[in-house]
Amino acid sequence: MKPQHVLPLAIFLTIAVAFGVAFYLNLDPKATPFAIEGKPVPVFALPPAVEGGEGLSTADLQGKVAIVNFHASWCAPCRAEHPILMQLEKRTGVPVYGIAWKDKPADLRAWLAADGNPFSRAGFDGNGRVGIDWGISGVPETFIVDRSGKVVWRFQGALNEPIVAKSLIPVLQGLK
Amino acid sequence: MKALAVIALLLWAGPALAVGADETMLPDPAQEARARDIMEDLRCLVCQNQSITDSNADLARDLREIVRERVAAGETDAQVHQYMVDRYGDWILMKPPFNIRTALLWLAPALMLVFGGFGAWAFIRRQRPPAQPEALDEGEQARLRALLDEAP
């Protein structure tokens, strides 16, 4: 190979390897950092999202492992992940809690009445401030809180079978 | 002249389009100006290449509201920045601090200049002056003269 061909090839290979690594690690350029990773759950207390249900507060996330899902009735990916959420509590044996983010109470109730309510407790975050304290950039986002009340795992976007099977469930097993 | 003035005013009003007219500004103009400065430093989480000042996203609007509240409560710029970084990491700052994670980002322009400069230097150095044709020997010079003399 002629020396003048080495540099373009080296540049090409560097870029190709960078793309390959990013693809392999599933790096998403739209992902925002998980800034509260390993930190205690933000301090909050939310009223119930549905009538007759129980609200959600920091105190409910102490002393046990729990899954917390941010969602909204206006969010299409939330509907896509809904069937997975419906069976998640039974499947994992861990309570699944919800926080309805920037939703309208009537819309939320109509949706959960029609498609089912997967949450054993759900808080209503009307102005979205609690979501901001958790560092969410949109819905849906799903978190795992460990026994000591620390936020240890997060997934941005609609839950799907590979994420649940290969990431969420192994993390829960690690916490047991 | 009038047309120019209108155009100038419209251009000037541009930035006001995203910071909604229905948003409540802080009563103290100095505080509002400081809040605006902070908003310029914060990156929109939804549109990513805009500051929250320029973004129409709902979340950007919420963050603007939070910035105003915190400024009104007497927090310093650094405190408001910290509030945002605690939730969204350095990512939310339009001008992230220099640390191990951002080193490549900050050094990239200098590295590119060094490598590009080296490449350009190597390229120029390789360019040899074009080879001079050999001088004509005596026979060739005689033929050239003959050809030139032949010309009408």
Interface residues (C-beta under 8 A of the other chain):
Chain A: Q4 L7 K30 T32 P33 F34 A35 I36 K102 N127 G128 R129 I132 D133 W134 G135 S137 G138
Chain B: L45 V46 Q48 D58 L59 D62 L63 I66 V85 D86 R87 Y88 G89 D90 W91 I92 G119 R126
